[in-house]
Amino acid sequence: MYWKLRIPLFLFIIGTISGLFQRYSEIILVNTSYFIKSAIFIGLIGIIFTIFEKSKINEMKVHITIGIGLIFLGIFIDYLMI
């Protein structure tokens, strides 16, 4: 059974970026409001996802275990960065 990479890659990106923002938000975004940090977070996810759409990475078909592995890897990275 094969699955397109769109959903697993999106969840992996959200987990990874969320972990990085939780860990390094004080270093990267000094003296900014919560609203600006949220906008940058959503914008960065949007930019990365748009790059994957334009380069057709999201259209690749992978085995379902690889997709589930990507999802759990994103959750794991987010969990490690807390």
N, C-alpha and C positions, 0 to 999 in steps of 0.2 A: 504494500500500500504506500502510495507516494502523496506528498503534501507540498503545496507551494510554500516558499519561504516567507511570505508576506506576514502572517500572524506571528510565527515564532521569532522572526527577526525583529519585529516591532516590540514584542514583549522583552526580548533580550536588550534592545536599545533602551527601553524605559528603565529596566533594572540597572543597567550599567551606568547610565547618566544619573539616575537617582542616587546611586551609591557614591559616585564621584562628587555630586553636589552636596551630599550630606557630609562627606569627609573633608572636602576642600573649599567649601563655600566662604569661609572666613578669609582664606588666602586669595582667592580669585576675585571675589566681589566685596571689597572692603567698603564699608560705609554706604551701602545701598539698602533701600527699603525692601520689605518682603514682596511687595508688588513687582518691583524690578527683577528680583531674583526669580520669581515665578514666571515672568514673561521671558526671561532669558532661558530658563529651563524648557519651557514649551517651544520656544523658537529654535533652540538647539536640536530638540527631538524632531521638529518639523524639517529643519535643514538636512539632517542626516537621513531622514526617511525620504525626502525628495531626491537626494543624491542616489539612494538605492533604487528609487523608482526610475529615474532617468537612465541609470546604467543597467537596468533590467535584472538586477540581482534578485529582486523580489519575485520574479517570474520563474526562477529556478525551481525544479522539483527535486525534493530530497525524501529519503525514507522517513517515515513517521517517527522513528526512534531518534533520529538526528534533530528533528523539530522539537520534540519533547526535551531532548538534551539541551538545546539552546534556551528553551524557556526556563528550565531548572538552573542553568548556568547564570542567566540574568538574575534570577531570584537569589542565588547563592552569592553573587558579587554584591548585590544590594545588601544582603544580610551581613557580609563580611565588612562592609564599609561603615556600618553603624558605629 
